[in-house]
């Protein structure tokens, strides 16, 4: 992208994705604004397929579990603007985000939030805002299961949203 704004500030897209929807949106955002990406990867993740994933994932989300994550290849606190995304599990953030919020001291950062859900976002954005209370939340956007309800539309909407955030920053 030949946008001067993406060169004047360091941009990172942080996300967790179990089935690929959130990864897909994260990649769209990163491509639109020339951002680096950080995919949060638990050392022991729940299975992506099978009926037990909803039970295990929902239990972890409801108990606000903090799974151990693989080391990060980048330092999120060194970035100026972060896009942070999660799938919605049991009406809230995926547990990998709990660990990220606990381990990474973000303060005075510009942050945009996104999520992918099966239909309802629940307390997801509220939980993210609470965890990031020492930062400036610029915008929030939810996507309804992009792989099921319109991949191309969601990709374009994510890119337009990300570009609009950069434009509003005026940098």
Helices and strands as residue ranges (DSSP letters): H 4-8, E 11-15, H 21-33, E 36-39, H 52-62, G 76-78, E 81-89, E 92-93, H 95-103, E 110-117, H 124-131, E 136-144, H 146-149, H 151-169
